[in-house]
Every structure is written in C-alpha cells, then in structure tokens.
Amino acid sequence: MRGRQPNVPEGWTHMRQIPFSDLEAMPGHIHEWRLCAPEDLDPAYLGEKVASFNQEKHFTAAVSARREHASEDYWIAVTFHIPGHVDLPALEVALRHFVERHEVLRCGFEHLAGALRCDVMSPADVTLQHLDSGEMPTADAAADHLKAIFDQEISTLSWPLFRMGVLVGAELSMVFLAFDHIVCDGISLAIAVDQVQRAYADTRAGRQLSAEPAGSYLDFAEAQRRRYSGITADSPELRYWRSFVAQSGGLFPQIPLDLGVEVGRMYPAHNTTFQLLDNEDATAFEDLCVRYDGKLFLGLLAAVGIALQKVSGATSYYGFLPISERRDPRWSESFGWFVNTMPIAFPVSADLSFPEVLHAAQASFKSLIQSVDVPFVKAWELLAPQYYHLRTWPFPVNFFSFIDFRKMPNFDQYDVWQPSTIPNASHTNTANMWFYRNSSGISLNCMFPNVLKCQQVMAAYRSAVATVLLDVLREAG
C-alpha cells in the first residue's frame, strides 16, 4: 500500500512538488470530467489565434517524437483536498467555470503553414462529459488508474489537452487536474487550485460566480509574436544572449559532471523530492540572504553554484534559469505557459565566500532581467541553429528553478487543501533541479536519467547543496 515516503517529513501538509510515486492516494470512487465539443459546433465559427514560441517548439517536438515512434509520456498535474463530503454537482460547476475563464484550455493546435495556430472554442460552447470510473478498492488501484489516465490520455497532439476529476474517499476527496505542458506552467497549477476551490465554495454557498474571463495566454502569445518574430541574430534584443555565448562557449550551459549518459539518447527518468532545510533553518537562511542584500532564490542559486564547484572543480557557474513572465497585472490570474528560460553566469571559484558568490549572482541577475522578455526559443533558433531541429536539449545542462509557494494565492488555506504539484516525464536526457519554499522549509525536486552513475552523481550533488546550506548557516553563527 502506498504510504508516506521516507524523504517526506511527517506533518508536511503544505504545497509541495513531488514525483507521482509520492502521491498519497486512497481507496475511493473516481469521477472524471472531460471537455467535449458540442455536436452542432461549426469549426468555421471557432476563434483563431497564434501560439507562443514556447508552444510552437513544444508542438514541433511532439510531432518529431511521433515521427520517431518514441514512446514517451509528459504531463504536469496538481491534486488538492476537499474535506468531508464532496458535492459533485458543485464541483462540476466549478470545473466548468475554470475552463470557461481560461481561453488556452479551450483551444486546439494546428500547424498547416507559418506559425502554429490555435482554434478556440467560446466559453458558451464548453461542455463537460461526466464519466463514472468506478470504485477503487485500494490506494494502489486508485493511483494506478490516475497514472493510466495521465499517461495514456494527455498528449500534445490530441484534444483536449487536460484531464480533470476527483477521487472520493471516506473522509475527504482529492481533486486532480493534469495538463500537457503546452497550456500550463507551475504557477498556473497553484492558480488552478485557488480558482477551483473558490468557485466550488461560492457555488455551494449560492454566490454568483464571476463572469469576467481571466487575461488570456493567447493574447500574451500574440503580443510576443508581434514584438519578436522579426529579430535576427545581430539584433540588439539578443545582446545579453550573445554575451553569454561568448563567455560560456555556447548557448546551452552543459553541466560539468559526467552523468554516464550518451549525447543524443533519451533515458527513463528518475524523479525524487528531498527536504534540504526545515522551516527554522530555511527562515534563518532567508534572513541571512536579506542581511547580505540578496533574495532567497539567489542565495539558493549561489549555494548551488558553490556545491557544483565542490563536486566538479568548476570556477564559473553557467546555467539556465526559468523566469516568470507575469509582471503585467493582466496575467496575475491567468493560466498558461508564462515562463521564459534565461542563461545566467557568475564566478564560484573556491576562494570566494558565500556573500561574494551571492553578490556575483545578484549582479548577473540584474543584467539578465533587462532581457527577460526575449523568448528563449528565438535565441535558440538564431544563436544555436545547429541544435534547433532537436526535440530536446542537445546534452545535459545546468537547470535551476525556484518557486515560493508561500506567495501563491490563498496560501493560508494550504493546510486544509494540501495541494501537490507533480511534474512527469517518462524519459529525459538532462538533469532538472526544482527548488521550492513552503511552510515546511526548502525542498528540492529533481529529475534525471535513471542510470546508476547519474543517480550517484546527482546524489552527491544534492548532498553537497545541503552541506553548503548548513555550512553557510553555521559560519554565520
């Protein structure tokens, strides 16, 4: 029977990012709702919009994978709890309202000529089909059913691009939402939790739901296309990127570790989550970063850089850093893929102290942020054209991501809602590190090729990060 994993501390009831194997399912009854097109829907009346650069590259990669007969599954999901007896009709209303509010969830993608296009269903045409999937006698049976839904039914090249439902247990229910990455990012998952929970509560209380749509990711994509479609490799918009290439030797910052993998080959993925600092130590580390005039995520990045120096001997850190593109208030409650990937470089030589590395990372980030709107996919196309045809990154890269779940909407409800985000990839050729802060502390969710040497190297890397964090705290007194 599925139980609490040994690396997950007792009482961890706030938002976390975990592998699917850590999901605490339960016996119960599964209900699903699937988006359907009305029988009388005329395709000629569908809205048509352009996809973002992220979406187009993701779609093209999926087409390439199908052409190569690659059997790979990729999706991102979120689960959260509704205590007590669940009101299924009210939950259906809340889920339909959620889909109606977000245009990107009502679209399908088509690549005929030119840029990838989106055919968009109007909110009035949204129809949800209720499917009774039956009783799951054990936690394992429930988890296996959910995994099969996500793996088999979520695909970039199929429609709809998400699945929704609920596992009704004896004392509480677990709502699940799973999406293809083409319509979703990590912050969107937290937005989904908040909006579905609020709509559910309002429906049960008889309050009218807001008819105002959220800002559309497809509008963001159209503005991005207008601004950046015409840039060239010599355009001033790519000055920061060209500087990084000159400094690092290439667009893709290869991780300076031997992971025991072959270039160009995909491997089954291993996904695991570990807590690095408990809440007391995480608070102390955050206070220390502020004392050094830095931010928490840059302090973490500095610690990662120092750890990488210790395990590899590298004197400079070169890496990718995903950045949220939600600075415009229009996108604060929007659902979509509002993430740009930016390169960052800073010194990490052994003679530098933690404050010195932190200040270097901070200075590099200030330079980076001035070019944060320039799409990574365009930089890839223009500055690394030899790799642009690939559906994956050309080799394992340094990848550092951070999210502070305490800043998500209605975070104070997380002790009741107990949300979990779940990134899933059946295969990978790189090593991703997603750090996050919640009320339990600072944790690391990482995904990498499931080969023995890679497991050993990444375990040593992770251990070095934890050691650096504790050493920094101890040395600061």
PyMOL commands that set and color helices and strands:
alter all, ss='L'
color gray80, all
select helices_A, chain A and resi 20-22+43-45+53-67+88-101+103-106+123-125+139-153+181-183+186-205+217-228+236-248+279-291+296-312+329-331+354-369+376-383+385-387+405-407+411-417+452-476
alter helices_A, ss='H'
color red, helices_A
select strands_A, chain A and resi 16-17+28-36+47-50+74-83+107-110+117-120+127-136+162-168+172-179+267-278+316-324+339-347+400-404+420-425+427-428+432-438+441-449
alter strands_A, ss='S'
color yellow, strands_A
deselect
rebuild
show_as cartoon
